[in-house]
Amino acid sequence: MTKKFQENTIFSKDNFEKYWNDGFIIIKDMLSPEICEYSNSLARIVADDDYGQIMHLHREEYLISQSSKKIESLNNLNEKVLFIKKIKQISKHYEELLKNPDITNYLDWLYSRQMTGLLTNIFFKEPGTKYSNQEWLPHQDNNYLSNENGLYVTVNVAFNYMSEKNGGLFLFPGSHKLGNLDSEKKISYREKDGKPGNKVKEVDIKHIKPVACELKKGDVLFMHGLCVHKSSNNNSNDPRPLLSLGYIPYGEKFDPGFNSKREVKFLN
Ligand SMILES: [Fe+2]
């Protein structure tokens, strides 16, 4: 089957080649600023005091489990019930975002496979909290799921601008061609100290110069699951809320994870 290209659109041959050569592509303004601001405001409702990573915003049971302290601190039954109602609304909203047709159509086009949704995680890097200093070590996202074909994909949505200044990502172009790399396992969810990210060996990537990834609100970064990336800490006064949506082609095997219990979500 020959690939369909539409020049001067996001479905161009250049974009397709860029994605498969570099292992990533940024699509500007894919989502509106309004949807980003609204989604961010919903996520902040369920954030803890440190604005730690929230896992699986699209799954009610995960939001309840990660907000247990907050729920416990509410004054009466009525407030608790209203909060749970809000959680239902938030998880529904994020399920819709995971199924966003602009994103999923683009993924289908890039991979020529039927994609399924796996995760919706947010990283706030909120100034003044311990996680603002969170520097991720160079890692491959596919490593967490161990898909042997490296077909996991991360779609990062910037809810605010993202640059080197506020804890942005650095990407290693072409590193996805190295395949699944050996790594050192690190705690990568609400870690107590140290730096998260299942670190790949420096020797494997030392020939590649990382590039800073600049996004503005609504820009979307499509990143191959084997593309090595890292991030800086946030020394600025600006939060860096970044939503990571995870996808994998239907039928591909993956490790669900002990805490994350990833489950396939059909997108249409
Ligand atoms: Fe990552």
Residues whose N, C-alpha, C, O or C-beta is under 5 A from the ligand:
A	BS01	LIG	D141
